[in-house]
Amino acid sequence: MTPEELQNLNPTKTVDARGTACPGPLLEAKKAIGTIGPGETMEVLSADEGTKVDIPKWCIKQGHEYLGTIDENGYYRIFLKKK
C-alpha cells in the first residue's frame, strides 16, 4: 500500500507498544492478533527500529499480510492484515 493509503486506513485494532523495547512490540502484536478476525487490519505503534523488520518477518511466517510502515516523528506505524 502507498503511504497515503496507509494514512487513510482505519485499522480494526491499534497496538501501542511505543513504551517497550524489542521484543516487546512483537509480543504485543502476537497477543493482539487473536482479538481480530480474518481479513481485519491491525496497526502496531513502536519506537523500536527492529520492529520494522520483526513484524514483516512474523507476518510472512504466520501467513498474515504485511501492508506497510509509516515513519512518524519518533515512532513507526506498522500495518498488517490477518489471514
Biopython code that builds the backbone (N, CA, C, O; Angstrom):
import numpy as np
from Bio.PDB.StructureBuilder import StructureBuilder

atoms = [
    (1, "MET", "N", (0.840, -1.182, 0.000)),
    (1, "MET", "CA", (0.000, 0.000, 0.000)),
    (1, "MET", "C", (0.886, 1.247, 0.000)),
    (1, "MET", "O", (2.002, 1.224, 0.518)),
    (2, "THR", "N", (0.392, 2.308, -0.571)),
    (2, "THR", "CA", (1.133, 3.565, -0.574)),
    (2, "THR", "C", (1.017, 4.216, 0.806)),
    (2, "THR", "O", (0.103, 3.898, 1.566)),
    (3, "PRO", "N", (1.940, 5.126, 1.131)),
    (3, "PRO", "CA", (1.828, 5.840, 2.409)),
    (3, "PRO", "C", (0.485, 6.562, 2.566)),
    (3, "PRO", "O", (-0.056, 6.641, 3.668)),
    (4, "GLU", "N", (-0.042, 7.080, 1.470)),
    (4, "GLU", "CA", (-1.329, 7.771, 1.523)),
    (4, "GLU", "C", (-2.457, 6.797, 1.869)),
    (4, "GLU", "O", (-3.339, 7.116, 2.666)),
    (5, "GLU", "N", (-2.420, 5.610, 1.263)),
    (5, "GLU", "CA", (-3.431, 4.595, 1.559)),
    (5, "GLU", "C", (-3.331, 4.147, 3.016)),
    (5, "GLU", "O", (-4.349, 3.947, 3.678)),
    (6, "LEU", "N", (-2.110, 3.993, 3.510)),
    (6, "LEU", "CA", (-1.926, 3.603, 4.906)),
    (6, "LEU", "C", (-2.442, 4.683, 5.853)),
    (6, "LEU", "O", (-3.063, 4.372, 6.870)),
    (7, "GLN", "N", (-2.188, 5.955, 5.521)),
    (7, "GLN", "CA", (-2.665, 7.068, 6.352)),
    (7, "GLN", "C", (-4.189, 7.054, 6.459)),
    (7, "GLN", "O", (-4.745, 7.411, 7.497)),
    (8, "ASN", "N", (-4.862, 6.643, 5.385)),
    (8, "ASN", "CA", (-6.319, 6.649, 5.356)),
    (8, "ASN", "C", (-6.941, 5.354, 5.865)),
    (8, "ASN", "O", (-8.163, 5.251, 5.973)),
    (9, "LEU", "N", (-6.112, 4.376, 6.173)),
    (9, "LEU", "CA", (-6.597, 3.088, 6.654)),
    (9, "LEU", "C", (-7.159, 3.240, 8.062)),
    (9, "LEU", "O", (-6.561, 3.903, 8.909)),
    (10, "ASN", "N", (-8.299, 2.629, 8.302)),
    (10, "ASN", "CA", (-8.912, 2.650, 9.631)),
    (10, "ASN", "C", (-8.788, 1.244, 10.217)),
    (10, "ASN", "O", (-9.678, 0.417, 10.019)),
    (11, "PRO", "N", (-7.692, 0.958, 10.938)),
    (11, "PRO", "CA", (-7.454, -0.405, 11.417)),
    (11, "PRO", "C", (-8.494, -0.852, 12.440)),
    (11, "PRO", "O", (-9.030, -0.044, 13.199)),
    (12, "THR", "N", (-8.763, -2.144, 12.444)),
    (12, "THR", "CA", (-9.674, -2.735, 13.411)),
    (12, "THR", "C", (-9.103, -2.614, 14.819)),
    (12, "THR", "O", (-9.838, -2.382, 15.779)),
    (13, "LYS", "N", (-7.780, -2.774, 14.932)),
    (13, "LYS", "CA", (-7.103, -2.779, 16.236)),
    (13, "LYS", "C", (-5.806, -1.993, 16.127)),
    (13, "LYS", "O", (-5.082, -2.115, 15.140)),
    (14, "THR", "N", (-5.513, -1.184, 17.144)),
    (14, "THR", "CA", (-4.235, -0.486, 17.239)),
    (14, "THR", "C", (-3.541, -0.941, 18.508)),
    (14, "THR", "O", (-4.124, -0.914, 19.592)),
    (15, "VAL", "N", (-2.305, -1.356, 18.367)),
    (15, "VAL", "CA", (-1.487, -1.798, 19.496)),
    (15, "VAL", "C", (-0.413, -0.743, 19.724)),
    (15, "VAL", "O", (0.448, -0.534, 18.870)),
    (16, "ASP", "N", (-0.465, -0.081, 20.871)),
    (16, "ASP", "CA", (0.524, 0.947, 21.183)),
    (16, "ASP", "C", (1.639, 0.316, 22.019)),
    (16, "ASP", "O", (1.497, 0.139, 23.229)),
    (17, "ALA", "N", (2.741, -0.016, 21.361)),
    (17, "ALA", "CA", (3.884, -0.642, 22.028)),
    (17, "ALA", "C", (5.084, 0.299, 22.040)),
    (17, "ALA", "O", (6.229, -0.151, 22.091)),
    (18, "ARG", "N", (4.825, 1.596, 21.995)),
    (18, "ARG", "CA", (5.918, 2.570, 21.929)),
    (18, "ARG", "C", (6.769, 2.594, 23.196)),
    (18, "ARG", "O", (7.916, 3.039, 23.156)),
    (19, "GLY", "N", (6.226, 2.124, 24.318)),
    (19, "GLY", "CA", (6.978, 2.139, 25.562)),
    (19, "GLY", "C", (7.799, 0.885, 25.805)),
    (19, "GLY", "O", (8.407, 0.739, 26.865)),
    (20, "THR", "N", (7.825, -0.026, 24.832)),
    (20, "THR", "CA", (8.557, -1.280, 25.021)),
    (20, "THR", "C", (9.677, -1.402, 23.995)),
    (20, "THR", "O", (9.594, -0.880, 22.883)),
    (21, "ALA", "N", (10.726, -2.109, 24.408)),
    (21, "ALA", "CA", (11.849, -2.379, 23.503)),
    (21, "ALA", "C", (11.724, -3.799, 22.978)),
    (21, "ALA", "O", (10.962, -4.603, 23.514)),
    (22, "CYS", "N", (12.467, -4.100, 21.939)),
    (22, "CYS", "CA", (12.461, -5.416, 21.331)),
    (22, "CYS", "C", (12.713, -6.482, 22.395)),
    (22, "CYS", "O", (13.647, -6.326, 23.181)),
    (23, "PRO", "N", (11.942, -7.534, 22.458)),
    (23, "PRO", "CA", (10.911, -7.996, 21.531)),
    (23, "PRO", "C", (9.494, -7.592, 21.934)),
    (23, "PRO", "O", (8.528, -8.178, 21.444)),
    (24, "GLY", "N", (9.353, -6.600, 22.820)),
    (24, "GLY", "CA", (8.043, -6.182, 23.315)),
    (24, "GLY", "C", (6.996, -5.902, 22.257)),
    (24, "GLY", "O", (5.892, -6.439, 22.349)),
    (25, "PRO", "N", (7.295, -5.074, 21.242)),
    (25, "PRO", "CA", (6.274, -4.781, 20.229)),
    (25, "PRO", "C", (5.792, -6.037, 19.491)),
    (25, "PRO", "O", (4.602, -6.166, 19.201)),
    (26, "LEU", "N", (6.695, -6.945, 19.193)),
    (26, "LEU", "CA", (6.294, -8.185, 18.510)),
    (26, "LEU", "C", (5.425, -9.040, 19.423)),
    (26, "LEU", "O", (4.431, -9.610, 18.973)),
    (27, "LEU", "N", (5.787, -9.136, 20.693)),
    (27, "LEU", "CA", (4.974, -9.912, 21.643)),
    (27, "LEU", "C", (3.580, -9.311, 21.800)),
    (27, "LEU", "O", (2.594, -10.041, 21.897)),
    (28, "GLU", "N", (3.499, -7.980, 21.824)),
    (28, "GLU", "CA", (2.197, -7.301, 21.907)),
    (28, "GLU", "C", (1.360, -7.592, 20.656)),
    (28, "GLU", "O", (0.154, -7.822, 20.746)),
    (29, "ALA", "N", (2.010, -7.579, 19.495)),
    (29, "ALA", "CA", (1.308, -7.884, 18.245)),
    (29, "ALA", "C", (0.795, -9.320, 18.250)),
    (29, "ALA", "O", (-0.332, -9.579, 17.830)),
    (30, "LYS", "N", (1.619, -10.254, 18.726)),
    (30, "LYS", "CA", (1.214, -11.668, 18.779)),
    (30, "LYS", "C", (-0.010, -11.852, 19.668)),
    (30, "LYS", "O", (-0.906, -12.631, 19.343)),
    (31, "LYS", "N", (-0.047, -11.135, 20.790)),
    (31, "LYS", "CA", (-1.211, -11.227, 21.682)),
    (31, "LYS", "C", (-2.455, -10.631, 21.029)),
    (31, "LYS", "O", (-3.543, -11.202, 21.104)),
    (32, "ALA", "N", (-2.283, -9.488, 20.394)),
    (32, "ALA", "CA", (-3.421, -8.749, 19.849)),
    (32, "ALA", "C", (-4.011, -9.388, 18.601)),
    (32, "ALA", "O", (-5.199, -9.208, 18.337)),
    (33, "ILE", "N", (-3.228, -10.126, 17.827)),
    (33, "ILE", "CA", (-3.734, -10.689, 16.567)),
    (33, "ILE", "C", (-4.899, -11.643, 16.826)),
    (33, "ILE", "O", (-5.764, -11.812, 15.966)),
    (34, "GLY", "N", (-4.927, -12.258, 17.990)),
    (34, "GLY", "CA", (-6.010, -13.168, 18.326)),
    (34, "GLY", "C", (-7.329, -12.477, 18.629)),
    (34, "GLY", "O", (-8.365, -13.133, 18.734)),
    (35, "THR", "N", (-7.299, -11.154, 18.771)),
    (35, "THR", "CA", (-8.507, -10.409, 19.101)),
    (35, "THR", "C", (-9.224, -9.864, 17.872)),
    (35, "THR", "O", (-10.290, -9.259, 17.990)),
    (36, "ILE", "N", (-8.633, -10.078, 16.675)),
    (36, "ILE", "CA", (-9.289, -9.619, 15.450)),
    (36, "ILE", "C", (-9.563, -10.814, 14.549)),
    (36, "ILE", "O", (-8.942, -11.867, 14.692)),
    (37, "GLY", "N", (-10.488, -10.643, 13.630)),
    (37, "GLY", "CA", (-10.866, -11.719, 12.730)),
    (37, "GLY", "C", (-10.082, -11.707, 11.435)),
    (37, "GLY", "O", (-9.419, -10.721, 11.115)),
    (38, "PRO", "N", (-10.154, -12.801, 10.686)),
    (38, "PRO", "CA", (-9.509, -12.869, 9.378)),
    (38, "PRO", "C", (-9.985, -11.734, 8.467)),
    (38, "PRO", "O", (-11.177, -11.431, 8.406)),
    (39, "GLY", "N", (-9.047, -11.121, 7.770)),
    (39, "GLY", "CA", (-9.378, -10.023, 6.869)),
    (39, "GLY", "C", (-9.369, -8.660, 7.540)),
    (39, "GLY", "O", (-9.414, -7.631, 6.865)),
    (40, "GLU", "N", (-9.310, -8.649, 8.871)),
    (40, "GLU", "CA", (-9.280, -7.375, 9.588)),
    (40, "GLU", "C", (-7.836, -6.884, 9.686)),
    (40, "GLU", "O", (-6.894, -7.666, 9.562)),
    (41, "THR", "N", (-7.677, -5.577, 9.911)),
    (41, "THR", "CA", (-6.350, -4.975, 9.927)),
    (41, "THR", "C", (-5.946, -4.553, 11.334)),
    (41, "THR", "O", (-6.785, -4.260, 12.186)),
    (42, "MET", "N", (-4.632, -4.532, 11.547)),
    (42, "MET", "CA", (-4.071, -4.126, 12.820)),
    (42, "MET", "C", (-2.918, -3.168, 12.566)),
    (42, "MET", "O", (-2.165, -3.316, 11.603)),
    (43, "GLU", "N", (-2.797, -2.196, 13.438)),
    (43, "GLU", "CA", (-1.711, -1.225, 13.394)),
    (43, "GLU", "C", (-0.885, -1.407, 14.667)),
    (43, "GLU", "O", (-1.440, -1.484, 15.764)),
    (44, "VAL", "N", (0.428, -1.476, 14.523)),
    (44, "VAL", "CA", (1.330, -1.576, 15.670)),
    (44, "VAL", "C", (2.163, -0.300, 15.714)),
    (44, "VAL", "O", (2.843, 0.047, 14.749)),
    (45, "LEU", "N", (2.100, 0.394, 16.855)),
    (45, "LEU", "CA", (2.902, 1.589, 17.052)),
    (45, "LEU", "C", (4.138, 1.196, 17.837)),
    (45, "LEU", "O", (4.023, 0.578, 18.895)),
    (46, "SER", "N", (5.317, 1.540, 17.343)),
    (46, "SER", "CA", (6.553, 1.151, 18.004)),
    (46, "SER", "C", (7.635, 2.184, 17.772)),
    (46, "SER", "O", (7.772, 2.729, 16.676)),
    (47, "ALA", "N", (8.413, 2.450, 18.836)),
    (47, "ALA", "CA", (9.565, 3.338, 18.705)),
    (47, "ALA", "C", (10.847, 2.534, 18.488)),
    (47, "ALA", "O", (11.913, 3.109, 18.265)),
    (48, "ASP", "N", (10.743, 1.214, 18.554)),
    (48, "ASP", "CA", (11.904, 0.335, 18.387)),
    (48, "ASP", "C", (12.120, 0.052, 16.904)),
    (48, "ASP", "O", (11.245, -0.504, 16.240)),
    (49, "GLU", "N", (13.274, 0.430, 16.391)),
    (49, "GLU", "CA", (13.546, 0.296, 14.956)),
    (49, "GLU", "C", (13.509, -1.156, 14.483)),
    (49, "GLU", "O", (13.139, -1.420, 13.339)),
    (50, "GLY", "N", (13.883, -2.090, 15.337)),
    (50, "GLY", "CA", (13.874, -3.500, 14.968)),
    (50, "GLY", "C", (12.494, -4.023, 14.615)),
    (50, "GLY", "O", (12.362, -5.010, 13.891)),
    (51, "THR", "N", (11.471, -3.363, 15.124)),
    (51, "THR", "CA", (10.095, -3.789, 14.846)),
    (51, "THR", "C", (9.768, -3.675, 13.366)),
    (51, "THR", "O", (8.939, -4.430, 12.857)),
    (52, "LYS", "N", (10.413, -2.733, 12.662)),
    (52, "LYS", "CA", (10.175, -2.568, 11.220)),
    (52, "LYS", "C", (10.577, -3.822, 10.450)),
    (52, "LYS", "O", (10.059, -4.076, 9.363)),
    (53, "VAL", "N", (11.492, -4.600, 11.003)),
    (53, "VAL", "CA", (11.938, -5.843, 10.383)),
    (53, "VAL", "C", (11.184, -7.036, 10.976)),
    (53, "VAL", "O", (10.778, -7.949, 10.257)),
    (54, "ASP", "N", (11.005, -7.011, 12.301)),
    (54, "ASP", "CA", (10.396, -8.146, 13.002)),
    (54, "ASP", "C", (8.953, -8.413, 12.578)),
    (54, "ASP", "O", (8.584, -9.562, 12.339)),
    (55, "ILE", "N", (8.139, -7.373, 12.482)),
    (55, "ILE", "CA", (6.715, -7.563, 12.149)),
    (55, "ILE", "C", (6.542, -8.127, 10.734)),
    (55, "ILE", "O", (5.796, -9.091, 10.567)),
    (56, "PRO", "N", (7.202, -7.567, 9.704)),
    (56, "PRO", "CA", (7.048, -8.167, 8.364)),
    (56, "PRO", "C", (7.494, -9.630, 8.313)),
    (56, "PRO", "O", (6.837, -10.454, 7.677)),
    (57, "LYS", "N", (8.611, -9.960, 8.980)),
    (57, "LYS", "CA", (9.070, -11.355, 9.002)),
    (57, "LYS", "C", (8.046, -12.255, 9.684)),
    (57, "LYS", "O", (7.761, -13.353, 9.206)),
    (58, "TRP", "N", (7.498, -11.792, 10.791)),
    (58, "TRP", "CA", (6.490, -12.553, 11.525)),
    (58, "TRP", "C", (5.242, -12.757, 10.653)),
    (58, "TRP", "O", (4.655, -13.839, 10.650)),
    (59, "CYS", "N", (4.843, -11.716, 9.916)),
    (59, "CYS", "CA", (3.676, -11.821, 9.025)),
    (59, "CYS", "C", (3.889, -12.929, 7.993)),
    (59, "CYS", "O", (2.998, -13.748, 7.767)),
    (60, "ILE", "N", (5.051, -12.956, 7.378)),
    (60, "ILE", "CA", (5.354, -13.984, 6.375)),
    (60, "ILE", "C", (5.286, -15.368, 7.016)),
    (60, "ILE", "O", (4.682, -16.290, 6.469)),
    (61, "LYS", "N", (5.910, -15.498, 8.174)),
    (61, "LYS", "CA", (5.968, -16.781, 8.877)),
    (61, "LYS", "C", (4.576, -17.291, 9.266)),
    (61, "LYS", "O", (4.310, -18.492, 9.212)),
    (62, "GLN", "N", (3.691, -16.365, 9.660)),
    (62, "GLN", "CA", (2.361, -16.736, 10.133)),
    (62, "GLN", "C", (1.292, -16.706, 9.036)),
    (62, "GLN", "O", (0.164, -17.148, 9.254)),
    (63, "GLY", "N", (1.648, -16.184, 7.856)),
    (63, "GLY", "CA", (0.693, -16.130, 6.757)),
    (63, "GLY", "C", (-0.170, -14.888, 6.733)),
    (63, "GLY", "O", (-1.138, -14.825, 5.974)),
    (64, "HIS", "N", (0.161, -13.885, 7.557)),
    (64, "HIS", "CA", (-0.575, -12.620, 7.537)),
    (64, "HIS", "C", (0.006, -11.731, 6.443)),
    (64, "HIS", "O", (1.114, -11.967, 5.962)),
    (65, "GLU", "N", (-0.741, -10.724, 6.061)),
    (65, "GLU", "CA", (-0.286, -9.811, 5.010)),
    (65, "GLU", "C", (0.271, -8.530, 5.612)),
    (65, "GLU", "O", (-0.455, -7.777, 6.261)),
    (66, "TYR", "N", (1.545, -8.284, 5.399)),
    (66, "TYR", "CA", (2.173, -7.031, 5.816)),
    (66, "TYR", "C", (1.766, -5.964, 4.817)),
    (66, "TYR", "O", (1.981, -6.122, 3.615)),
    (67, "LEU", "N", (1.173, -4.867, 5.308)),
    (67, "LEU", "CA", (0.666, -3.830, 4.420)),
    (67, "LEU", "C", (1.635, -2.673, 4.228)),
    (67, "LEU", "O", (1.619, -2.025, 3.182)),
    (68, "GLY", "N", (2.482, -2.404, 5.222)),
    (68, "GLY", "CA", (3.444, -1.317, 5.091)),
    (68, "GLY", "C", (3.714, -0.620, 6.406)),
    (68, "GLY", "O", (3.073, -0.888, 7.422)),
    (69, "THR", "N", (4.684, 0.288, 6.359)),
    (69, "THR", "CA", (5.113, 1.033, 7.539)),
    (69, "THR", "C", (5.174, 2.513, 7.212)),
    (69, "THR", "O", (5.616, 2.906, 6.132)),
    (70, "ILE", "N", (4.731, 3.323, 8.147)),
    (70, "ILE", "CA", (4.853, 4.775, 8.035)),
    (70, "ILE", "C", (5.803, 5.234, 9.136)),
    (70, "ILE", "O", (5.615, 4.892, 10.304)),
    (71, "ASP", "N", (6.819, 6.003, 8.767)),
    (71, "ASP", "CA", (7.720, 6.605, 9.745)),
    (71, "ASP", "C", (7.094, 7.903, 10.237)),
    (71, "ASP", "O", (6.913, 8.849, 9.471)),
    (72, "GLU", "N", (6.768, 7.935, 11.514)),
    (72, "GLU", "CA", (6.243, 9.151, 12.127)),
    (72, "GLU", "C", (7.390, 9.838, 12.866)),
    (72, "GLU", "O", (8.533, 9.387, 12.791)),
    (73, "ASN", "N", (7.103, 10.887, 13.553)),
    (73, "ASN", "CA", (8.124, 11.618, 14.302)),
    (73, "ASN", "C", (8.439, 10.868, 15.598)),
    (73, "ASN", "O", (7.754, 11.041, 16.606)),
    (74, "GLY", "N", (9.482, 10.034, 15.560)),
    (74, "GLY", "CA", (9.914, 9.318, 16.751)),
    (74, "GLY", "C", (9.342, 7.926, 16.935)),
    (74, "GLY", "O", (9.671, 7.255, 17.912)),
    (75, "TYR", "N", (8.491, 7.473, 16.017)),
    (75, "TYR", "CA", (7.954, 6.110, 16.103)),
    (75, "TYR", "C", (7.485, 5.639, 14.732)),
    (75, "TYR", "O", (7.461, 6.403, 13.767)),
    (76, "TYR", "N", (7.115, 4.367, 14.670)),
    (76, "TYR", "CA", (6.678, 3.749, 13.415)),
    (76, "TYR", "C", (5.248, 3.260, 13.555)),
    (76, "TYR", "O", (4.833, 2.810, 14.623)),
    (77, "ARG", "N", (4.506, 3.352, 12.473)),
    (77, "ARG", "CA", (3.151, 2.787, 12.380)),
    (77, "ARG", "C", (3.242, 1.643, 11.382)),
    (77, "ARG", "O", (3.478, 1.857, 10.193)),
    (78, "ILE", "N", (3.050, 0.417, 11.884)),
    (78, "ILE", "CA", (3.208, -0.776, 11.061)),
    (78, "ILE", "C", (1.841, -1.420, 10.899)),
    (78, "ILE", "O", (1.148, -1.668, 11.886)),
    (79, "PHE", "N", (1.450, -1.692, 9.659)),
    (79, "PHE", "CA", (0.115, -2.204, 9.354)),
    (79, "PHE", "C", (0.170, -3.621, 8.803)),
    (79, "PHE", "O", (1.066, -3.971, 8.034)),
    (80, "LEU", "N", (-0.806, -4.432, 9.212)),
    (80, "LEU", "CA", (-0.912, -5.792, 8.702)),
    (80, "LEU", "C", (-2.371, -6.215, 8.642)),
    (80, "LEU", "O", (-3.238, -5.643, 9.303)),
    (81, "LYS", "N", (-2.613, -7.236, 7.826)),
    (81, "LYS", "CA", (-3.954, -7.817, 7.693)),
    (81, "LYS", "C", (-3.884, -9.265, 8.124)),
    (81, "LYS", "O", (-3.019, -10.018, 7.677)),
    (82, "LYS", "N", (-4.808, -9.652, 9.004)),
    (82, "LYS", "CA", (-4.839, -11.033, 9.474)),
    (82, "LYS", "C", (-5.415, -11.940, 8.389)),
    (82, "LYS", "O", (-6.417, -11.604, 7.759)),
    (83, "LYS", "N", (-4.780, -13.084, 8.178)),
    (83, "LYS", "CA", (-5.251, -14.064, 7.197)),
    (83, "LYS", "C", (-5.938, -15.211, 7.880)),
    (83, "LYS", "O", (-6.402, -16.137, 7.214)),
]
sb = StructureBuilder()
sb.init_structure("model")
sb.init_model(0)
sb.init_chain("A")
sb.init_seg("    ")
for serial, (resi, resn, name, xyz) in enumerate(atoms, 1):
    if name == "N":
        sb.init_residue(resn, " ", resi, " ")
    sb.init_atom(name, np.array(xyz, "f"), 0.0, 1.0, " ", f" {name:<3s}", serial, name[0])
structure = sb.get_structure()
